[in-house]
Amino acid sequence: MDFEPITRPLTDDEARAEAERIITQSFQPAAPPVRHFPTSFRDDTKVPPYGDTPPVHQDDKRIVPAWAAGIAVASIGVGAGSVGLGCCAWLVLQGLASVTLYGVLMVTLPFAGLAMVATAIGGAVSKARSVSKTVYEGPVTQNTQITNTSTTRGMFSRTRNDVR
């Protein structure tokens, strides 16, 4: 095949021949076999005695204790939980940042109404319970005695009224 780029336009005969070639190649019943390419390469050349050397594969023989794996899993869980709490706090604070007085009043209005009704019912119940059920019968004696001792002399004076 010639893959050289064409620098001049094709004539009508050349274009027709190229179109027929492309069409016949595209609609052939059997496709040519697919060429397989290697996916790896091994270089068997000797390594120089000094200078840069290629890396050498080293097998990993470490064993992780169960308690260390448990701590690692727990720390991942704590980290994920703290991220969740941080997102929750961010959302709450974003909501609080957009609070207006009218919004607060509209949200608290049902609670204030419910508290007012509960207070009224509680006051009525306490008034109904506070009625004294003990009745005292008998004479009532009221004795009021006022003793006035006054020693008003000088700049500092004191008046004492004893009411009994």
Secondary structure, 3 states (H helix, E strand, C coil): CCCCCCCCCCCHHHHHHHHHHHHHHHCCCCCCCCCCCCCCCCCCCCCCCCCCCCCCCCCCCCCCCHHHHHHHHHHHHHHHHHHHHHHHHHHHHHHHHCCCHHHHHHHHHHHHHHHHHHHHHHHHHHHHHCCCCCCCCCCCCCCCCEEEEEECCCCCCEEEEEEC
